[in-house]
């Protein structure tokens, strides 16, 4: 009963936060789709690359979240503060270096990976990419501070901030994409829309606002994580090593994982604009289907970290099993709602009959498969990372990804001509394999031997 209460206390704010992040991402895609299938294809294609970098930063932030959570479990305020400082320092340095490298090689990246796209898609991609990549450091900072706040028991603050960020994003997206033509008090406001460029600017400005809000929340923390001068933000190599021992394997795992998904995107480009648009829309709806699981994955990392900090290994294992079961139930409920509305949802995104047909089929398949396969393959490894077992999850994820999603995905979609459906089937095999292996690891208990802090 106590576990259930603790889970709901942490999960509800995280769920609301994830709902706004995912659902407003869906709305943004719908808004952008009004420009045409070339625009939505370009945004989806570039975001497939952007997500590689963004999820890498998010995974790096896990190191700080876990160490902060374990110090929080020990009630060690000094340790929480020092771990917070080191997490921010590493995130800022790594994100700025990464952004500079990608900025100077952006044309090469576009031509190398997206050169086979239609001319208009490639043109839109260049505009969207050049602007959105500038927001990488902003995203990295927001991720690491959000993780620190959750790890130290302030899960309501990231929720509130992300709601504000995403509302700003959606409002800006609409007006910057399509423009403004209003008359208020005999004053005419006329602003021409910027299309794809406007979508990119909206995302970047919203993330800048997010940094300001997260900085305010972080510096005003009420549980002892207060900072008086900039001099406090100096390197502590010993603690950096502890944080990176968790964050770096998680970051590498996510980076290579998304490289694999990115290669899949290249496969899709060769299948044509209809497949590309359908895949972009399907992933947008997929985000809605996994909202409960994504929220509970974050809860798993944080709560397992706190239990490990207390030295309570038994509770750390119980909470992971409970979260898998809870995620399964939640996903069944969401799927029951979405399955019969597949065609209606697809029609909101696009009026192209071929895009609607293919998209609605993918939505229905996902509604059936996700509740069965997704929870174990994503929530258990999140809990294992909370215990510091991120190297194991990294190895399993990378091997499974490249064998199933890339090799089998190419075989099914290109060689055997199953098209976009073949790539999704290959992904399901990846989920099955990883879920089985992670469950085995959880039951064996070797993850309990990791000691991050003393």
PyMOL commands that set and color helices and strands:
alter all, ss='L'
color gray80, all
select helices_A, chain A and resi 2-33+37-74+77-104+106-114+119-151+155-178+196-219+230-232+237-271+273-289+291-310+313-339+342-349+353-386+390-415+420-444+446-449
alter helices_A, ss='H'
color red, helices_A
select strands_A, chain A and resi 179-184+187-192
alter strands_A, ss='S'
color yellow, strands_A
deselect
rebuild
show_as cartoon
